[in-house]
Amino acid sequence: MSYDRPDHHTRKAKAQGFAARSVFKLEELDQRFRLARPGASAVDLGCFPGSWSRYLIQKQMKVVGVDLKAPAFGGATWITRSVMEVEAEELLAIVGPVALFVSDMAPNTSGNRFTDHMRQIALAERALALAETCLQPGGAFVAKVFDGEEANTFVKSIEARFRTCKRVKPDATRDRSVEFFVVGTGFTGGPAKGAESTGPA
Ligand SMILES: C[S@@+](CC[C@H](N)C(=O)[O-])C[C@H]1O[C@@H](n2cnc3c(N)ncnc32)[C@H](O)[C@@H]1O
């Protein structure tokens, strides 16, 4: 069976006007963690083709999306550039303090599991660096991660900055996928200076 064959989730997404099946991952995370807040701001990293942004717009959030390509609809501000070239100040100038920061970014896969894992972690770490400056206290953070050697270190960095941190594999994630999502809620503003140091004082 082809991996890309449209499945139940893909057909359901199209029928509901969403460009990608991944919308059901965000919907499940939202139902579980109450992420969307009407009237508040959200940043969507890796937003193309736009199903997560459309979902958040429908929840009446003010959305700025970042991707190499812009979704083909309005209602949000699109930044069409690599996340590595986007600064937190730029996001803040568009939407102000952010209540929800989501990243479904995925690198082009090389076929080498370790390389793909490390590229994915670099994207997730960039998402966290931007979120640390943009999130308002109590805000929430979601990032996709490909499981592997550095995944636990990344999860620990979320644990240090949020009141709760969970690893979740939504139902809409394909069974064979190595991806999972880290969900942090209750942003605390980051660890105390030196709290993450592992070396001697
Ligand atoms: C799985 S798709 C996102 C799907 C989206 N959440 C939706 O529901 O429509 C992953 C996206 O990450 C984007 N991406 C990969 N590397 C990126 C980077 N360096 N900066 C911004 N976006 C990136 C890709 O262009 C791709 O559109």
The ligand as an ORCA input file, in Angstrom:
! r2SCAN-3c Opt
* xyz 0 1
  C       3.938     19.019      7.865
  S       4.082     20.562      7.030
  C       3.069     21.632      7.992
  C       1.587     21.407      7.769
  C       0.742     22.474      8.416
  N       0.791     22.389      9.879
  C      -0.706     22.359      8.025
  O      -1.457     21.790      8.806
  O      -1.060     22.811      6.937
  C       5.679     21.065      7.490
  C       6.083     22.423      6.973
  O       7.320     22.811      7.587
  C       7.913     23.734      6.703
  N       9.313     24.002      7.014
  C      10.373     23.158      6.936
  N      11.519     23.804      7.237
  C      11.181     25.086      7.526
  C      11.919     26.242      7.896
  N      13.258     26.211      8.027
  N      11.243     27.396      8.118
  C       9.896     27.453      7.980
  N       9.137     26.380      7.624
  C       9.774     25.208      7.391
  C       7.739     23.065      5.335
  O       7.883     24.012      4.293
  C       6.329     22.479      5.454
  O       5.373     23.309      4.833
*
